[in-house]
Amino acid sequence: MLRSGVLGMALLVLAARPALAWPQAVSDALAVTDGAHFLVGELARIDLVRRALAVKPDGEKGEIEIGVTAETRLTSGGRAIRMEDLRGGDRVAVSCSDAREGEHVARMVAVRGPARRPSPAPSPTPPSKS
């Protein structure tokens, strides 16, 4: 129980760091033990019926499916949220452990914000009439 409390505090504190330093800072701050690992990436899909998330980890191709249990803590901006509040494209940090047969189970999911999208190109300015 103490370890999950420390993990939660680490995610909440580190979520306030600047965007560029955040993934590395979180990885450095969290000790990965007992088949646990940490992912930072974009939330690709949310399956409410199966209680599963698909995350596209930064710097990797493909998606990783992660199960969500009643014990999984979901947060955004330091506040508890429901699975129904998650949206595809959200930037997330996920602490998960390996369950039987290599399945991933989320211990905590912290929403960092919406996915980074490029700014739209400015519209051309119509020629002025003189």
Secondary structure as GFF3:
##gff-version 3
##sequence-region A 1 130
A	DSSP	alpha_helix	2	14	.	.	.	ID=ss1
A	DSSP	alpha_helix	22	29	.	.	.	ID=ss2
A	DSSP	beta_strand	36	47	.	.	.	ID=ss3
A	DSSP	beta_strand	52	57	.	.	.	ID=ss4
A	DSSP	beta_strand	64	76	.	.	.	ID=ss5
A	DSSP	beta_strand	79	80	.	.	.	ID=ss6
A	DSSP	three_ten_helix	83	85	.	.	.	ID=ss7
A	DSSP	beta_strand	90	98	.	.	.	ID=ss8
A	DSSP	three_ten_helix	100	102	.	.	.	ID=ss9
A	DSSP	beta_strand	104	114	.	.	.	ID=ss10
###
